[in-house]
Amino acid sequence: VVNLSRLAREAAAAVFPLADGAGRKLAVDLPDTLAVRGNSEDLRDMIRNLLDNALIHGCGEIRLVAGVEAEAGNARLVCITVSDEGAGVPEALGETVFDRFRKGSPESSGHGLGLAIVREIARGHDGHVAFEPGRPCRINVTLPMANEAVSVARMDDEI
């Protein structure tokens, strides 16, 4: 069990100097604790890829927000949202934007692997990733929340 809020803060801290150097603001709104089961390095990389993608391909302020939402059957999910003020992903690309080596624009930098990695990590943690249509550009990752009674005890051991 890992504290996804802590991992998200670490990913944001790594991206902050790059955003600052590009004259972009990076805003973070996270609760103290979001418990999920998973590999901390993979989850941190997933969030870092989302932030890098917003920095490289988006514009304006980048926002990293996370919280808990309820799903049918009383399951609780952790939802991570990364957004920027860019135009977003064209609807014509649909789910193909998550394919390996797929780039939104042939002229864009990178190799088209970032979002494929994000999807694989989310799926590997029984989660889901999707862009919200329209502007601003917003991508959501949902992951199952860990059992809170177990999570608090194990996360206390980590700190």
N, C-alpha and C positions, 0 to 999 in steps of 0.2 A: 504494500500500500504506500503510495507516494502523495505528497502534497503538491497538486498541480499548480496551485497559486504560487508556490515558491519557485517551481520550475519555470513558470511564465515570467516571473520577475527576473530570473536569471537570464532568460532569453532576451527580454526587453533591455536589460542592462548591457548585453553584448551588442545590441543593435543601436542603442541610444547614441553613441559617438558617431556612427555612420549617418544617422538621421540628422543630428546636429550639424555635421559637416556639410550636409546637403541642404541645410536651411529648412528642415522639416521638423515639425513638432511630433513627438511620440507621447501620447497620453495613455495611462494605464489605470484601469479601474477593476481591482480584484479583491475578493474577500480574503481574510487572513488564511483560511484553510478551505481547500477543495480536495477531498480524498477520492482518489481513483486507484485501481489496481493496474500496475503496468511497469514497464521499463522506463526509468527516469531519463536515461540518455535519449532514448527514442522520442519520448514525449517532449523533451526540451528541444530536440532537433525539429520536431513537427512544428512547434510554435515559432521557432527561429525561422524556419522556411516560410511560414505565413507572413511574418514580419518583413523578411527580406523581399518577398514577392511584392508586398505593398510599397516598400521603399523603392524598389527598382522599377516597377511597372505602374505604380499609382501616382497620385499627386496630393498635395495638401497634407493636412493632419492625418496621422496614423493613430488609430485607437485600438487598444487591446482591452477587451472587456470579458469577464467570465462570471458565471453564477450557476445556480441550481434551478432546474425546472422540473415539474412533475410531468409524467407521461401516463397514458392510460394504464390502469392496473396498479397505480400508486408507485410505479418505478420512478426513481429519481435519476435524472441525468445532469451531468455537468455540461454546460454549453460555453464554448470559447468562441468569441467573435473578434475577427480582425477586420477593420474597415479603413478606408481612406476616401478621399474626395474625388477619386478618379471616375471615369465612365464605366468601369466594371468590365466584365467579360461579356462579349456579344452572345446573345441567346442562341445564335446559330451554332456556336461551338458546343453548347450543351455540356454533356458529361465528357466529351472528348478532351476537354481542357485538362482532365486528370490523367490522360494517357501519357505514357513515357514518350519523351522527345517531342511532345506537342507544345507549340508556342502560340500564344495569342496572335502574335504578329511575327512574320519571318525576320523582320529587322530587329526585333528585341534581343537584348543580351541574354546570356544563359543558354542552357542546353535543353530546356523543356523537361527537367526532371523534378523540380521542386514540388509541384502540386501532385505529381505521381507518388512521390515519397510521402507527402502528407496523407494522401488517401490510403496508402499501404499501412502506415503507422496507425491511423484511425481504425481501419478494418482489423488490424492485428490486436487492437484493444477493444474489440466489439463495438466500435463506434462508427460514425458516419460523418462525411464532410460534403458540403454543398454551398454554392454561391447563391445569394439572394438576388433575384433579378432586379434590374434597374440601377439607378444611381442614388446614393454613393455606392461604391464598390464594397461589398460586404460578403465575407465568407464565414460560415459557421461550422464548428466541429462539435459533435455531441459524443460524450463518452458515458458509460454507466458509472454511477457513483458507487464507491466502495461502501461496504457496511460500516456505518458511522461508529458503532461501538468498538469494532475491531480497529478501525482506522485511527482513532485518537490515540489509543495505546501504542500502536506501532509507530505512528508519526512522532510521538513524544520521544521514542527511542532514537529516532534519526537526528533530532535537534541537539 
